Amino acid sequence: MAEQTVQWEYRVLTVGSVLSGAKDGQVEATLNEWGLEGWEAVNVYTSISSSKAILVAKRQVTAASRRLRSLP
């Protein structure tokens, strides 16, 4: 039997503003929302020159998510 290759889709979001930076509650709320949608955080980081947080998540591609991405 042939092995199936797992396919992933990724999501990236920058949280915060230049003036206020990323707030813990905002990051937590976003990650909780994504978790309910099946996303798994793979990295959360800030750059040296910014107080914004960059969230990176992935989830396995399914037939349903493939259909959603193909809609206009």
C-alpha positions as CSV (number, residue, x, y, z in Angstrom):
1,M,0.0,0.0,0.0
2,A,1.3,3.4,-1.0
3,E,2.0,5.9,1.8
4,Q,0.1,9.2,1.7
5,T,2.1,12.4,2.1
6,V,0.7,14.7,4.7
7,Q,0.1,18.2,3.3
8,W,0.1,21.3,5.5
9,E,-1.3,24.8,5.1
10,Y,0.3,27.6,7.0
11,R,-1.0,30.8,8.6
12,V,1.0,33.9,9.6
13,L,-0.2,37.0,11.5
14,T,1.5,40.0,12.9
15,V,-0.1,41.1,16.2
16,G,0.3,44.5,17.9
17,S,1.1,48.0,16.7
18,V,4.2,50.2,16.6
19,L,3.0,52.2,19.6
20,S,1.6,49.5,21.9
21,G,3.2,46.2,20.8
22,A,1.6,42.8,21.2
23,K,-0.5,42.3,24.3
24,D,-0.5,38.9,25.9
25,G,-4.3,38.8,25.9
26,Q,-4.4,39.5,22.2
27,V,-1.9,36.8,21.4
28,E,-3.7,34.3,23.6
29,A,-7.1,35.1,22.1
30,T,-5.8,34.7,18.6
31,L,-4.1,31.4,19.4
32,N,-7.2,30.0,21.2
33,E,-9.4,31.0,18.2
34,W,-7.0,29.3,15.8
35,G,-6.8,26.2,18.0
36,L,-10.6,25.9,17.7
37,E,-10.2,26.0,13.9
38,G,-7.6,23.2,14.0
39,W,-4.5,25.3,13.7
40,E,-1.4,24.5,15.8
41,A,1.1,27.2,16.7
42,V,4.6,26.3,15.4
43,N,6.3,29.6,16.3
44,V,5.6,32.9,18.0
45,Y,8.4,35.5,17.9
46,T,9.3,39.2,17.8
47,S,11.9,40.8,15.8
48,I,14.7,42.7,17.5
49,S,13.5,46.1,16.2
50,S,9.8,45.6,16.9
51,S,7.5,44.9,19.8
52,K,5.0,43.2,17.5
53,A,4.5,39.4,17.7
54,I,4.5,37.2,14.6
55,L,2.4,34.1,15.0
56,V,3.0,31.1,12.7
57,A,0.6,28.1,12.7
58,K,-0.1,25.0,10.6
59,R,-2.8,22.5,10.1
60,Q,-3.2,19.5,8.0
61,V,-4.9,20.0,4.6
62,T,-8.2,18.2,4.4
63,A,-10.8,17.9,1.7
64,A,-12.9,20.6,3.4
65,S,-10.0,23.1,3.7
66,R,-9.1,22.4,0.0
67,R,-12.7,23.3,-1.0
68,L,-12.6,26.5,1.1
69,R,-9.4,27.7,-0.5
70,S,-10.7,27.1,-4.0
71,L,-13.7,29.4,-3.5
72,P,-13.5,32.9,-4.9
